[in-house]
Amino acid sequence: HHVPKGYVYFAMAFSLTVELLNIRLRKRGTPANLHGSRIPGDE
């Protein structure tokens, strides 16, 4: 089976856009407060 090139290019462009957004947000320097990042029993 053959996947149309348009789908592949769209997926690549979409993931690239998401990665660029992630890099920009990470450079901003504000750490996200993740409430579920604590290990149970580690107090």
PDB file with SEQRES, HELIX, SHEET and CRYST1 records, atoms N, CA, C and O in Angstrom:
SEQRES   1 A   43  HIS HIS VAL PRO LYS GLY TYR VAL TYR PHE ALA MET ALA          
SEQRES   2 A   43  PHE SER LEU THR VAL GLU LEU LEU ASN ILE ARG LEU ARG          
SEQRES   3 A   43  LYS ARG GLY THR PRO ALA ASN LEU HIS GLY SER ARG ILE          
SEQRES   4 A   43  PRO GLY ASP GLU                                              
HELIX    1 AA1 LYS A    5  LYS A   27  1                                  23    
HELIX    2 AA2 HIS A   35  SER A   37  5                                   3    
CRYST1    1.000    1.000    1.000  90.00  90.00  90.00 P 1           1          
ATOM      1  N   HIS A   1       0.843  -1.191   0.000  1.00  0.00           N  
ATOM      2  CA  HIS A   1       0.000   0.000   0.000  1.00  0.00           C  
ATOM      3  C   HIS A   1       0.878   1.240   0.000  1.00  0.00           C  
ATOM      4  O   HIS A   1       1.978   1.249   0.553  1.00  0.00           O  
ATOM      5  N   HIS A   2       0.371   2.273  -0.626  1.00  0.00           N  
ATOM      6  CA  HIS A   2       1.150   3.503  -0.785  1.00  0.00           C  
ATOM      7  C   HIS A   2       0.472   4.652  -0.053  1.00  0.00           C  
ATOM      8  O   HIS A   2      -0.731   4.874  -0.193  1.00  0.00           O  
ATOM      9  N   VAL A   3       1.261   5.377   0.728  1.00  0.00           N  
ATOM     10  CA  VAL A   3       0.744   6.538   1.446  1.00  0.00           C  
ATOM     11  C   VAL A   3       0.967   7.776   0.584  1.00  0.00           C  
ATOM     12  O   VAL A   3       2.082   8.003   0.115  1.00  0.00           O  
ATOM     13  N   PRO A   4      -0.063   8.574   0.368  1.00  0.00           N  
ATOM     14  CA  PRO A   4       0.113   9.794  -0.439  1.00  0.00           C  
ATOM     15  C   PRO A   4       1.167  10.715   0.161  1.00  0.00           C  
ATOM     16  O   PRO A   4       1.267  10.863   1.379  1.00  0.00           O  
ATOM     17  N   LYS A   5       1.950  11.330  -0.724  1.00  0.00           N  
ATOM     18  CA  LYS A   5       3.032  12.194  -0.248  1.00  0.00           C  
ATOM     19  C   LYS A   5       2.507  13.377   0.546  1.00  0.00           C  
ATOM     20  O   LYS A   5       3.187  13.862   1.450  1.00  0.00           O  
ATOM     21  N   GLY A   6       1.326  13.843   0.226  1.00  0.00           N  
ATOM     22  CA  GLY A   6       0.760  14.982   0.943  1.00  0.00           C  
ATOM     23  C   GLY A   6       0.604  14.695   2.420  1.00  0.00           C  
ATOM     24  O   GLY A   6       0.855  15.564   3.255  1.00  0.00           O  
ATOM     25  N   TYR A   7       0.186  13.465   2.755  1.00  0.00           N  
ATOM     26  CA  TYR A   7       0.033  13.104   4.163  1.00  0.00           C  
ATOM     27  C   TYR A   7       1.371  13.106   4.875  1.00  0.00           C  
ATOM     28  O   TYR A   7       1.487  13.584   6.004  1.00  0.00           O  
ATOM     29  N   VAL A   8       2.389  12.560   4.200  1.00  0.00           N  
ATOM     30  CA  VAL A   8       3.713  12.484   4.815  1.00  0.00           C  
ATOM     31  C   VAL A   8       4.269  13.885   5.035  1.00  0.00           C  
ATOM     32  O   VAL A   8       4.786  14.188   6.110  1.00  0.00           O  
ATOM     33  N   TYR A   9       4.165  14.738   4.022  1.00  0.00           N  
ATOM     34  CA  TYR A   9       4.681  16.097   4.158  1.00  0.00           C  
ATOM     35  C   TYR A   9       3.929  16.880   5.224  1.00  0.00           C  
ATOM     36  O   TYR A   9       4.526  17.659   5.966  1.00  0.00           O  
ATOM     37  N   PHE A  10       2.602  16.670   5.301  1.00  0.00           N  
ATOM     38  CA  PHE A  10       1.829  17.371   6.316  1.00  0.00           C  
ATOM     39  C   PHE A  10       2.237  16.921   7.708  1.00  0.00           C  
ATOM     40  O   PHE A  10       2.368  17.747   8.612  1.00  0.00           O  
ATOM     41  N   ALA A  11       2.441  15.620   7.891  1.00  0.00           N  
ATOM     42  CA  ALA A  11       2.841  15.111   9.203  1.00  0.00           C  
ATOM     43  C   ALA A  11       4.214  15.652   9.591  1.00  0.00           C  
ATOM     44  O   ALA A  11       4.436  16.017  10.745  1.00  0.00           O  
ATOM     45  N   MET A  12       5.136  15.703   8.628  1.00  0.00           N  
ATOM     46  CA  MET A  12       6.473  16.215   8.923  1.00  0.00           C  
ATOM     47  C   MET A  12       6.424  17.698   9.276  1.00  0.00           C  
ATOM     48  O   MET A  12       7.077  18.133  10.225  1.00  0.00           O  
ATOM     49  N   ALA A  13       5.658  18.470   8.521  1.00  0.00           N  
ATOM     50  CA  ALA A  13       5.560  19.904   8.797  1.00  0.00           C  
ATOM     51  C   ALA A  13       4.886  20.147  10.140  1.00  0.00           C  
ATOM     52  O   ALA A  13       5.274  21.052  10.880  1.00  0.00           O  
ATOM     53  N   PHE A  14       3.878  19.339  10.455  1.00  0.00           N  
ATOM     54  CA  PHE A  14       3.173  19.515  11.720  1.00  0.00           C  
ATOM     55  C   PHE A  14       4.097  19.224  12.894  1.00  0.00           C  
ATOM     56  O   PHE A  14       4.144  19.990  13.856  1.00  0.00           O  
ATOM     57  N   SER A  15       4.839  18.105  12.814  1.00  0.00           N  
ATOM     58  CA  SER A  15       5.734  17.764  13.926  1.00  0.00           C  
ATOM     59  C   SER A  15       6.857  18.785  14.042  1.00  0.00           C  
ATOM     60  O   SER A  15       7.280  19.111  15.151  1.00  0.00           O  
ATOM     61  N   LEU A  16       7.343  19.292  12.924  1.00  0.00           N  
ATOM     62  CA  LEU A  16       8.390  20.312  12.968  1.00  0.00           C  
ATOM     63  C   LEU A  16       7.869  21.581  13.638  1.00  0.00           C  
ATOM     64  O   LEU A  16       8.577  22.202  14.432  1.00  0.00           O  
ATOM     65  N   THR A  17       6.630  21.967  13.319  1.00  0.00           N  
ATOM     66  CA  THR A  17       6.038  23.148  13.951  1.00  0.00           C  
ATOM     67  C   THR A  17       5.908  22.957  15.450  1.00  0.00           C  
ATOM     68  O   THR A  17       6.200  23.867  16.226  1.00  0.00           O  
ATOM     69  N   VAL A  18       5.466  21.766  15.860  1.00  0.00           N  
ATOM     70  CA  VAL A  18       5.314  21.492  17.286  1.00  0.00           C  
ATOM     71  C   VAL A  18       6.670  21.542  17.983  1.00  0.00           C  
ATOM     72  O   VAL A  18       6.780  22.071  19.089  1.00  0.00           O  
ATOM     73  N   GLU A  19       7.702  20.994  17.342  1.00  0.00           N  
ATOM     74  CA  GLU A  19       9.034  21.013  17.942  1.00  0.00           C  
ATOM     75  C   GLU A  19       9.553  22.440  18.078  1.00  0.00           C  
ATOM     76  O   GLU A  19      10.139  22.783  19.104  1.00  0.00           O  
ATOM     77  N   LEU A  20       9.350  23.272  17.069  1.00  0.00           N  
ATOM     78  CA  LEU A  20       9.799  24.663  17.165  1.00  0.00           C  
ATOM     79  C   LEU A  20       9.066  25.391  18.283  1.00  0.00           C  
ATOM     80  O   LEU A  20       9.667  26.193  18.998  1.00  0.00           O  
ATOM     81  N   LEU A  21       7.776  25.120  18.441  1.00  0.00           N  
ATOM     82  CA  LEU A  21       7.030  25.729  19.543  1.00  0.00           C  
ATOM     83  C   LEU A  21       7.583  25.262  20.880  1.00  0.00           C  
ATOM     84  O   LEU A  21       7.716  26.058  21.810  1.00  0.00           O  
ATOM     85  N   ASN A  22       7.907  23.973  20.984  1.00  0.00           N  
ATOM     86  CA  ASN A  22       8.451  23.449  22.235  1.00  0.00           C  
ATOM     87  C   ASN A  22       9.786  24.099  22.565  1.00  0.00           C  
ATOM     88  O   ASN A  22      10.040  24.438  23.721  1.00  0.00           O  
ATOM     89  N   ILE A  23      10.645  24.278  21.558  1.00  0.00           N  
ATOM     90  CA  ILE A  23      11.952  24.891  21.802  1.00  0.00           C  
ATOM     91  C   ILE A  23      11.762  26.334  22.272  1.00  0.00           C  
ATOM     92  O   ILE A  23      12.440  26.782  23.196  1.00  0.00           O  
ATOM     93  N   ARG A  24      10.835  27.064  21.631  1.00  0.00           N  
ATOM     94  CA  ARG A  24      10.609  28.457  22.024  1.00  0.00           C  
ATOM     95  C   ARG A  24      10.069  28.549  23.438  1.00  0.00           C  
ATOM     96  O   ARG A  24      10.476  29.421  24.206  1.00  0.00           O  
ATOM     97  N   LEU A  25       9.153  27.656  23.786  1.00  0.00           N  
ATOM     98  CA  LEU A  25       8.584  27.701  25.134  1.00  0.00           C  
ATOM     99  C   LEU A  25       9.623  27.295  26.167  1.00  0.00           C  
ATOM    100  O   LEU A  25       9.620  27.809  27.285  1.00  0.00           O  
ATOM    101  N   ARG A  26      10.512  26.377  25.801  1.00  0.00           N  
ATOM    102  CA  ARG A  26      11.536  25.937  26.748  1.00  0.00           C  
ATOM    103  C   ARG A  26      12.565  27.038  26.975  1.00  0.00           C  
ATOM    104  O   ARG A  26      13.076  27.185  28.085  1.00  0.00           O  
ATOM    105  N   LYS A  27      12.874  27.814  25.934  1.00  0.00           N  
ATOM    106  CA  LYS A  27      13.863  28.889  26.083  1.00  0.00           C  
ATOM    107  C   LYS A  27      13.342  30.011  26.971  1.00  0.00           C  
ATOM    108  O   LYS A  27      14.133  30.772  27.527  1.00  0.00           O  
ATOM    109  N   ARG A  28      12.032  30.125  27.111  1.00  0.00           N  
ATOM    110  CA  ARG A  28      11.455  31.216  27.900  1.00  0.00           C  
ATOM    111  C   ARG A  28      11.871  31.108  29.362  1.00  0.00           C  
ATOM    112  O   ARG A  28      11.962  32.125  30.051  1.00  0.00           O  
ATOM    113  N   GLY A  29      12.125  29.897  29.847  1.00  0.00           N  
ATOM    114  CA  GLY A  29      12.706  29.747  31.173  1.00  0.00           C  
ATOM    115  C   GLY A  29      11.709  29.612  32.301  1.00  0.00           C  
ATOM    116  O   GLY A  29      12.112  29.559  33.463  1.00  0.00           O  
ATOM    117  N   THR A  30      10.427  29.556  32.005  1.00  0.00           N  
ATOM    118  CA  THR A  30       9.455  29.378  33.080  1.00  0.00           C  
ATOM    119  C   THR A  30       9.134  27.893  33.206  1.00  0.00           C  
ATOM    120  O   THR A  30       8.485  27.319  32.331  1.00  0.00           O  
ATOM    121  N   PRO A  31       9.585  27.273  34.287  1.00  0.00           N  
ATOM    122  CA  PRO A  31       9.321  25.841  34.439  1.00  0.00           C  
ATOM    123  C   PRO A  31       7.844  25.593  34.709  1.00  0.00           C  
ATOM    124  O   PRO A  31       7.215  26.306  35.491  1.00  0.00           O  
ATOM    125  N   ALA A  32       7.304  24.586  34.059  1.00  0.00           N  
ATOM    126  CA  ALA A  32       5.896  24.269  34.258  1.00  0.00           C  
ATOM    127  C   ALA A  32       5.721  23.545  35.578  1.00  0.00           C  
ATOM    128  O   ALA A  32       6.522  22.681  35.936  1.00  0.00           O  
ATOM    129  N   ASN A  33       4.670  23.900  36.298  1.00  0.00           N  
ATOM    130  CA  ASN A  33       4.388  23.238  37.559  1.00  0.00           C  
ATOM    131  C   ASN A  33       3.562  21.991  37.292  1.00  0.00           C  
ATOM    132  O   ASN A  33       2.359  22.068  37.045  1.00  0.00           O  
ATOM    133  N   LEU A  34       4.220  20.846  37.343  1.00  0.00           N  
ATOM    134  CA  LEU A  34       3.528  19.585  37.142  1.00  0.00           C  
ATOM    135  C   LEU A  34       3.143  19.028  38.496  1.00  0.00           C  
ATOM    136  O   LEU A  34       4.007  18.724  39.318  1.00  0.00           O  
ATOM    137  N   HIS A  35       1.846  18.895  38.730  1.00  0.00           N  
ATOM    138  CA  HIS A  35       1.390  18.462  40.048  1.00  0.00           C  
ATOM    139  C   HIS A  35       1.622  16.972  40.258  1.00  0.00           C  
ATOM    140  O   HIS A  35       1.767  16.528  41.397  1.00  0.00           O  
ATOM    141  N   GLY A  36       1.659  16.194  39.184  1.00  0.00           N  
ATOM    142  CA  GLY A  36       1.791  14.750  39.334  1.00  0.00           C  
ATOM    143  C   GLY A  36       3.224  14.266  39.261  1.00  0.00           C  
ATOM    144  O   GLY A  36       3.461  13.082  39.020  1.00  0.00           O  
ATOM    145  N   SER A  37       4.203  15.170  39.468  1.00  0.00           N  
ATOM    146  CA  SER A  37       5.590  14.767  39.300  1.00  0.00           C  
ATOM    147  C   SER A  37       6.201  14.235  40.587  1.00  0.00           C  
ATOM    148  O   SER A  37       7.351  13.798  40.592  1.00  0.00           O  
ATOM    149  N   ARG A  38       5.442  14.268  41.681  1.00  0.00           N  
ATOM    150  CA  ARG A  38       5.989  13.776  42.943  1.00  0.00           C  
ATOM    151  C   ARG A  38       5.912  12.260  43.020  1.00  0.00           C  
ATOM    152  O   ARG A  38       4.956  11.654  42.537  1.00  0.00           O  
ATOM    153  N   ILE A  39       6.920  11.654  43.628  1.00  0.00           N  
ATOM    154  CA  ILE A  39       6.938  10.205  43.796  1.00  0.00           C  
ATOM    155  C   ILE A  39       6.141   9.855  45.051  1.00  0.00           C  
ATOM    156  O   ILE A  39       6.392  10.429  46.110  1.00  0.00           O  
ATOM    157  N   PRO A  40       5.187   8.928  44.959  1.00  0.00           N  
ATOM    158  CA  PRO A  40       4.406   8.560  46.157  1.00  0.00           C  
ATOM    159  C   PRO A  40       5.300   7.980  47.246  1.00  0.00           C  
ATOM    160  O   PRO A  40       6.135   7.117  46.975  1.00  0.00           O  
ATOM    161  N   GLY A  41       5.124   8.454  48.477  1.00  0.00           N  
ATOM    162  CA  GLY A  41       5.908   7.948  49.595  1.00  0.00           C  
ATOM    163  C   GLY A  41       7.193   8.706  49.820  1.00  0.00           C  
ATOM    164  O   GLY A  41       7.877   8.468  50.816  1.00  0.00           O  
ATOM    165  N   ASP A  42       7.546   9.617  48.919  1.00  0.00           N  
ATOM    166  CA  ASP A  42       8.785  10.382  49.068  1.00  0.00           C  
ATOM    167  C   ASP A  42       8.439  11.747  49.648  1.00  0.00           C  
ATOM    168  O   ASP A  42       8.174  12.695  48.908  1.00  0.00           O  
ATOM    169  N   GLU A  43       8.442  11.843  50.974  1.00  0.00           N  
ATOM    170  CA  GLU A  43       8.025  13.099  51.614  1.00  0.00           C  
ATOM    171  C   GLU A  43       9.100  13.640  52.522  1.00  0.00           C  
ATOM    172  O   GLU A  43       8.916  14.688  53.140  1.00  0.00           O  
TER     173      GLU A  43                                                      
END                                                                             
